[in-house]
Amino acid sequence: MRLRDVVVIILDDLRPELPAYGCNHTTAPAMTKLAEESVVFRSAYAQQALCAPSRNSFLSGRSPDQTKAWQFIDHFREVGPDWTTLPGAFKRNGYDAVGAGKVFHENLPPYWDMPRSWDDRMNNTSWEEWLYPSEPTCPGNTTWCAVDSQNASDFEDTQISVRLGDLLKNATRPYFLAAGFRKPHLQWRFPKEYLSSQDPGVSPLQTAPIDAPALSFHVPYSEFSRFADVDACGGAGAMGPATPYPVECQIAWRRGYYSSVAFVDAQVGKLLDLISDDDRTIVALFGDHGWHLGDGAEWEKFTNFENSVRVPLMIRAKGLLEPATRSDPVELVDLYPTLAALAGIDISFVANETAPLAGRDLFSSSSSTTVFARSQFPRCVGGENYNDNYYVNRSYPLWYLNDCNDVPRELFTHMGYSIRNETWRFTAWFEWDGDALAPRTQVAIELYNHTDDDGTCGTGAFDVETRNIANAADPKLIRDLNASLCALFDDVCSTS
C-alpha cells in the first residue's frame, strides 16, 4: 500500500487572526474549511519571531540555541552538517521531497539545502526561477497596494499551485511537498478583488505594556523603514515604544494586511484543490511566526511578546485524526516528529546525529503534554559598534533597539528567553557572551497573565499583555517560572 502523501503549507508573517480562531472580521474561507477538517492548535508558538531562524528551527527540528542561527547570516548546517531535515527525513524514506516558494529563508542554507533535503530531479537549470520568481513592487514604494486582476499572474504566490500542479497530478511515488507562500509578508500587494471593504479599526491596546523593560521592544521598525507611507506617518524610528502611529495610518496598514491574508488564502485554496486523494494526504498549515499590528504600540515581529510568536497551526489527517481544537501549548519544532509519526516513516537515524530533535509527537499517547512553549529573541544595543553598512554611524538610546537581523552573533548584546503555559508568559533577558555564544547575567524579567485568554478574538487574545507584573507577583511564582525557563533552555542560568 502506498504511503500517505504529506503537504506542508507555510505562510509568512501570518498571525492566528483567522475565522478558525474566532476572528470573523477576517476573510479566509479556504483555511476555514481546512480547519473544520483538522486539529486546530490555539496555542502554537514559533521558536523565534524571525523568518530565517524560525525556518532553520522547524525544518531541522532543533531549537535556535541548537542551530546557533539567530539571524540572517548563519544557518544550521554550520553546526549540524549531519542533521537530517524534515523534508530530508521523508526523502530518506523513499518520498519525492519537493517544494516551491519560501520554505527555507531565501537561499539559506546554501542552495536551499540541495540536494540533502530535496529530490535531485528538481535541481535543474531553472532552479532559482522555480524558487524565486520575480514580483513587481507597489507604485510609490508604499506598504500596500491593490492592483488590477489581470496582473495577478505575476504574484509569486499565484504561481505555487501552477508549478506544483503537475507533480500533484502525476505523482507515482509518495511525496512530501512544501509550499512556502510569501504573503502576508510586506509588501501587501494583492489583486483589487481582495481589498477588504471593512474598517479594520485599530488595536484596543494602543500603548506598550506598562513596566516592560526596554529590551522587550522592537524599535526602530526595520521593515517599515523602507516605505514612503510609513515616512509620511512619522517614520519607522520616530515613534517610541509607547507612542502609537496616527489612527488613519494604523487603519490603512491593518487593511492592507487583512486583504493580503484574503489573497493568500485563495492561493492556499487552489493548492488544496489540486490534491487528488485528500483522504490519504496529510496537510499541515502554519505561520512561520506572528506579526504585530499596532497592538502594544508594536509593528512587525522581532519580539518575545505573544503576538510575535503565536502562530496558526492546523493538521489534517483523515482516518487518523478527528477534527478537534486543542489549547495546550505546542511548538513548531513539534512538526518534525509529529508528521513523521502520522506518515509512519522511520526517523530512528536521528538518534545518531549530533543533536536530538527538540520537539515531540503531538498525537502520541506516550508523549507527555508540553507544559511550556519556548521562544527567544536577541537584542543588539548600540548600533555604533557594528561594521555592517546598515548600522554604521547609528547610535541609539536604550529603547531604540535593532533586531540583530544582520549582526554577527558574536556581537549580540542580549538574549531574551520566553516560556508560555496556559496561564503565564514569563520572559527573562540576559547579557550575551559573544565568545561563548551563550547567555551570561540575567538583567530583566517580564510576566504577563493569560488566564482569560483562550486564543480567540472573543477573549481579546491579541490584546492581553497590558502590564508586566513581574515585580508585583508572588516571589515563589517568579522563582518557579525562572527555574522552569532555565531548565527548558538547557540551563541558560548556570552562568548568571
C-alpha positions in Angstrom: 0.0 0.0 0.0 1.3 3.5 -0.9 2.4 5.6 2.0 0.5 8.8 2.8 1.4 11.9 0.9 2.3 15.0 3.0 1.7 18.7 2.1 3.2 21.3 4.3 1.9 24.9 3.8 4.0 27.7 5.4 2.7 31.3 5.4 5.0 34.2 6.1 4.1 36.6 9.0 0.6 35.0 9.4 -0.8 35.6 12.9 -3.7 33.4 14.0 -6.2 36.2 13.4 -8.5 34.0 11.3 -12.1 32.8 11.4 -10.9 29.5 12.7 -9.7 31.4 15.8 -12.9 33.3 16.3 -11.8 36.3 14.3 -14.7 36.7 11.9 -13.6 40.2 10.7 -11.0 38.5 8.5 -11.7 36.6 5.3 -10.1 33.2 4.8 -12.6 30.6 3.5 -10.0 28.0 2.4 -8.2 28.0 5.7 -11.6 27.9 7.5 -12.6 24.8 5.5 -9.3 23.2 6.2 -9.6 24.0 9.9 -13.0 22.3 10.0 -11.3 19.0 8.9 -8.3 19.4 11.1 -6.9 19.5 14.6 -6.6 23.2 15.3 -4.0 24.4 17.8 -4.9 27.6 19.6 -1.6 27.9 21.5 1.1 27.1 18.9 4.4 29.0 19.1 7.4 29.7 16.9 10.8 29.4 18.5 11.9 32.8 17.2 10.0 35.6 15.6 12.2 36.0 12.5 11.9 34.1 9.3 15.3 32.5 8.9 15.8 31.4 12.5 12.3 30.0 12.7 12.6 28.1 9.5 16.1 26.8 10.4 14.5 25.6 13.6 11.3 23.8 12.5 12.8 22.4 9.3 15.8 21.0 11.2 13.7 20.0 14.2 16.1 21.8 16.5 15.8 24.9 18.6 17.6 28.2 17.7 20.1 27.6 20.6 20.9 24.2 18.9 21.1 25.7 15.4 23.1 28.8 16.5 21.2 30.5 13.7 19.6 33.5 15.3 19.7 35.9 12.3 20.1 36.1 8.5 23.9 35.4 8.5 24.2 31.9 9.9 22.4 28.6 9.1 22.1 25.3 10.8 24.5 23.4 8.6 27.4 25.2 10.2 26.8 23.3 13.4 24.7 20.3 12.1 26.4 19.1 8.9 25.0 15.6 9.6 21.4 16.6 10.6 18.6 15.2 8.6 15.9 17.9 7.9 12.2 17.3 7.9 12.0 17.0 4.1 15.2 15.1 4.2 13.7 12.5 6.5 10.9 11.8 4.0 13.4 11.7 1.2 15.4 9.0 3.1 12.1 7.1 3.3 11.6 6.9 -0.4 9.4 10.1 -0.9 9.8 12.7 -3.6 10.6 15.7 -1.4 9.9 18.9 -3.4 8.8 22.4 -2.8 8.4 25.9 -4.1 8.2 29.4 -2.8 9.7 30.5 0.5 10.5 27.3 2.5 14.0 27.8 3.8 14.6 31.5 4.1 15.7 32.7 0.6 18.9 30.7 -0.1 19.7 29.6 3.4 21.2 27.1 3.9 23.2 27.4 0.7 21.2 26.5 -2.4 18.1 25.7 -0.3 20.0 22.8 1.3 20.2 21.0 -2.1 20.5 18.1 -2.6 20.3 16.8 1.0 16.8 17.9 1.8 15.2 17.8 -1.7 14.8 15.4 -4.6 17.7 15.7 -7.1 15.3 15.7 -10.0 14.2 19.2 -9.1 17.7 20.6 -9.2 17.8 21.8 -12.7 18.9 25.0 -14.6 15.7 26.8 -13.7 16.1 26.2 -10.0 16.4 29.9 -9.0 13.5 30.8 -11.2 11.5 28.0 -9.7 12.1 29.1 -6.2 12.1 32.9 -6.5 10.1 34.2 -9.5 10.3 38.0 -9.6 7.3 40.1 -8.4 6.7 43.8 -9.0 6.6 46.2 -6.1 3.9 48.7 -5.2 4.0 52.1 -7.0 5.3 54.8 -4.8 7.0 52.3 -2.6 4.1 52.0 -0.1 3.4 49.2 2.3 0.4 48.0 0.3 -1.5 48.4 -2.9 -4.4 46.8 -4.8 -3.6 46.0 -8.4 -5.6 45.1 -11.5 -6.7 41.5 -11.6 -5.1 40.9 -14.9 -1.7 41.3 -13.2 -2.4 38.5 -10.7 -0.3 36.0 -12.6 2.9 37.9 -11.7 2.5 37.2 -8.0 4.8 34.5 -6.7 2.1 33.1 -4.5 -0.2 32.6 -7.5 2.5 30.5 -9.3 3.0 28.0 -6.5 -0.1 25.9 -7.3 0.7 26.2 -11.0 4.3 25.0 -10.6 3.4 22.1 -8.3 0.2 21.1 -10.1 1.8 18.6 -12.5 3.6 16.9 -9.6 0.4 16.5 -7.6 -1.5 15.1 -10.6 1.2 12.8 -11.9 3.0 11.5 -8.8 3.9 7.9 -8.9 5.7 7.8 -5.5 4.6 9.2 -2.2 5.5 12.9 -2.0 6.5 15.4 0.7 5.5 18.8 -0.7 6.4 22.1 0.9 4.6 25.2 -0.3 6.0 28.4 1.1 3.6 31.3 0.5 5.2 34.8 1.0 2.0 36.7 2.0 1.0 38.3 4.2 4.7 39.5 4.4 5.3 43.0 3.3 4.7 44.4 0.8 1.0 43.8 1.0 0.4 43.7 -2.8 -2.8 41.9 -4.0 -5.5 42.0 -6.7 -8.2 44.5 -6.2 -10.9 42.0 -5.5 -9.3 41.0 -2.3 -9.3 44.6 -0.9 -11.2 44.5 2.4 -14.3 46.8 2.4 -14.4 46.7 6.2 -13.0 49.3 8.5 -10.4 47.2 10.5 -10.2 49.7 13.2 -7.1 49.7 15.5 -6.0 47.5 18.3 -7.6 48.5 21.6 -4.1 48.1 23.2 -2.6 51.3 21.9 0.2 51.6 24.4 3.2 49.5 25.3 2.9 47.1 28.2 3.3 49.0 31.4 6.6 48.4 33.3 8.0 46.3 30.4 11.8 46.6 30.2 13.3 48.5 27.3 14.8 45.3 25.9 11.3 44.0 25.2 10.6 46.4 22.4 11.5 46.4 18.7 12.2 49.9 17.6 13.1 51.2 15.1 10.9 49.2 12.7 13.4 47.8 10.2 10.9 46.5 7.7 8.7 49.6 7.8 11.8 51.8 7.3 11.7 51.0 3.5 8.3 52.5 2.8 7.2 56.1 1.9 3.8 55.9 3.6 5.5 55.0 6.9 7.7 58.1 6.5 4.6 60.2 5.9 3.1 58.8 9.1 6.1 59.7 11.3 8.8 57.3 10.2 10.0 53.9 11.3 12.0 55.2 14.2 10.3 58.3 15.3 7.8 56.5 17.5 8.9 55.4 20.9 7.7 52.1 22.3 4.7 53.9 24.0 3.7 56.1 21.1 1.2 54.8 18.6 1.0 55.9 15.0 -1.9 58.1 13.8 -5.1 56.2 13.7 -5.6 56.7 9.9 -2.2 55.1 9.3 -2.9 52.1 11.5 -6.2 51.5 9.8 -4.6 51.6 6.3 -1.9 49.2 7.3 -4.3 46.8 9.0 -6.5 46.8 6.0 -3.5 46.0 3.8 -2.5 43.1 6.0 -6.1 41.6 6.2 -6.5 42.0 2.4 -3.2 40.2 1.9 -4.4 37.4 4.1 -7.6 37.1 2.0 -5.5 36.9 -1.2 -3.1 34.2 0.1 -6.0 32.2 1.4 -7.3 32.0 -2.1 -4.0 30.6 -3.3 -4.0 28.1 -0.5 -7.4 27.0 -1.6 -6.1 26.5 -5.2 -3.3 24.3 -3.9 -5.6 22.2 -1.7 -8.0 21.7 -4.7 -5.2 20.0 -6.6 -4.8 17.2 -4.0 -6.4 14.3 -5.8 -6.7 12.0 -2.8 -7.2 14.1 0.3 -8.2 11.0 2.3 -4.6 9.8 2.1 -2.9 13.2 2.2 -1.6 14.7 5.5 -1.8 18.5 5.4 -0.1 20.8 7.9 -0.7 24.6 7.6 1.0 27.1 9.9 2.7 30.5 10.0 6.5 30.9 10.5 5.8 33.4 13.3 3.3 36.1 14.2 3.1 39.8 13.5 2.2 42.9 15.5 -0.5 45.1 14.0 -0.2 48.1 16.3 -1.0 46.0 19.5 1.1 47.3 22.3 2.3 50.1 20.0 4.3 47.4 18.2 4.6 46.6 14.5 6.3 43.8 12.6 7.7 40.9 14.6 11.1 40.7 16.3 9.8 40.4 19.9 9.0 37.8 22.5 5.5 39.2 23.0 2.6 36.9 22.4 1.5 38.3 19.1 5.1 38.0 17.7 5.5 34.3 18.5 2.0 32.8 18.4 1.0 31.2 15.1 -1.9 29.4 13.5 -1.4 25.6 13.2 -3.8 23.1 11.8 -3.1 19.5 10.9 -5.5 17.3 8.8 -5.0 13.6 8.6 -8.3 11.9 7.6 -8.7 8.5 9.1 -6.0 9.2 11.6 -7.2 12.4 13.4 -10.7 13.6 14.2 -11.3 17.3 13.8 -10.7 19.0 17.2 -9.4 22.1 18.9 -6.5 22.0 21.4 -5.4 24.7 23.7 -2.3 23.1 25.2 1.0 24.9 24.3 2.8 23.4 21.3 5.8 24.4 19.3 6.8 24.4 15.7 9.7 22.1 16.4 7.0 19.5 17.2 6.1 19.3 13.5 9.1 17.1 12.6 8.3 14.1 14.9 4.6 14.6 14.5 4.4 14.5 10.7 6.9 11.6 10.7 4.7 9.6 13.1 1.5 10.3 11.2 3.1 9.2 7.9 4.6 6.1 9.6 8.2 6.8 8.4 11.3 5.7 10.2 13.4 8.5 11.8 15.5 6.4 14.1 18.6 7.6 12.3 18.2 11.0 14.1 19.5 9.3 17.3 22.9 9.0 15.7 23.1 12.7 14.8 25.0 15.3 16.8 21.9 16.9 18.4 18.5 15.5 19.3 15.2 16.7 18.0 13.8 19.4 20.2 10.1 18.6 19.7 7.6 15.8 20.4 4.9 13.8 18.6 1.8 15.8 19.3 -0.5 12.8 19.0 1.5 10.1 20.8 -0.2 8.7 23.8 3.2 8.1 25.3 4.3 11.7 24.8 3.7 13.9 27.8 1.9 17.2 27.3 4.2 20.2 26.8 3.8 22.4 29.9 5.6 25.4 28.3 6.3 26.5 24.8 9.6 28.2 24.2 10.6 31.3 22.2 13.6 33.6 22.2 15.0 36.7 20.5 18.4 38.5 20.6 18.9 42.2 21.0 21.8 44.4 19.8 22.1 47.7 21.7 24.4 50.4 20.4 24.5 50.4 16.6 27.8 52.3 16.6 29.6 49.0 17.5 28.9 47.3 14.2 30.7 47.5 10.9 27.8 46.5 8.7 26.6 49.3 6.5 23.1 49.2 8.0 24.4 50.0 11.4 27.4 52.3 10.8 27.1 55.8 12.4 23.9 54.8 14.2 23.9 55.4 18.0 20.6 54.7 19.6 19.3 55.4 23.2 18.5 52.2 25.1 14.8 51.9 23.9 16.0 52.4 20.3 16.9 48.8 19.7 17.6 47.0 16.5 16.6 43.4 15.6 20.0 41.9 15.1 19.0 40.6 11.7 22.3 41.3 10.0 24.6 41.4 13.1 27.2 38.7 13.7 26.1 36.6 16.6 29.3 37.3 18.5 28.2 41.0 18.7 24.7 40.4 20.2 24.4 42.3 23.5 21.4 40.4 25.0 19.2 37.4 24.5 15.6 37.1 25.7 14.2 33.7 26.6 10.4 33.3 26.9 8.2 30.4 28.1 4.4 30.2 27.8 2.0 27.9 29.6 -1.8 28.1 29.7 -1.7 30.9 32.4 1.6 32.8 32.1 4.1 34.2 29.7 7.5 34.6 31.5 10.5 36.2 29.8 14.0 36.7 31.1 16.6 38.8 29.5 20.3 38.1 29.7 23.5 39.8 28.8 25.2 37.9 25.9 28.6 36.3 26.0 29.8 36.7 22.4 32.8 34.5 22.8 30.8 31.6 24.3 27.7 32.3 22.2 25.7 31.9 25.4 23.7 34.0 27.9 25.6 35.4 30.9 23.9 37.6 33.5 20.1 37.9 33.9 19.2 41.6 33.7 15.4 41.8 33.4 12.2 39.7 33.6 8.7 40.0 32.4 5.4 38.3 33.5 2.1 38.5 31.7 -1.2 36.9 32.8 -3.1 34.9 30.2 -5.7 33.4 32.5 -8.7 34.7 30.5 -7.1 34.2 27.1 -8.3 31.1 25.2 -6.5 32.0 21.9 -9.6 33.5 20.2 -10.6 37.1 19.3 -13.6 36.6 21.6 -11.4 36.8 24.6 -9.1 39.6 23.3 -6.3 37.2 22.6 -4.4 39.8 20.7 -4.6 42.5 23.3 -3.8 40.7 26.6 -0.3 41.7 27.5 -1.0 45.1 29.0 1.3 45.2 32.0 4.5 43.4 33.2 3.5 42.2 36.6 6.8 40.5 37.5 7.7 43.0 40.2 4.3 42.6 41.9 4.0 38.8 41.6 4.4 36.2 44.3 8.2 35.7 44.6 7.7 31.9 44.7 5.9 32.1 41.4 8.8 34.0 39.9 11.3 31.6 41.3 9.4 28.6 39.9 9.0 30.1 36.5 12.6 31.2 36.4 13.7 27.7 37.3 11.5 26.2 34.5 12.9 28.7 32.0 16.5 27.8 32.9 15.8 24.1 32.6 13.9 24.4 29.3 16.7 26.3 27.7 19.5 23.9 28.6 20.1 25.6 31.9 20.9 29.0 30.5 21.0 30.4 34.0 24.0 28.3 35.0 26.4 31.3 34.4 24.2 34.0 35.7 
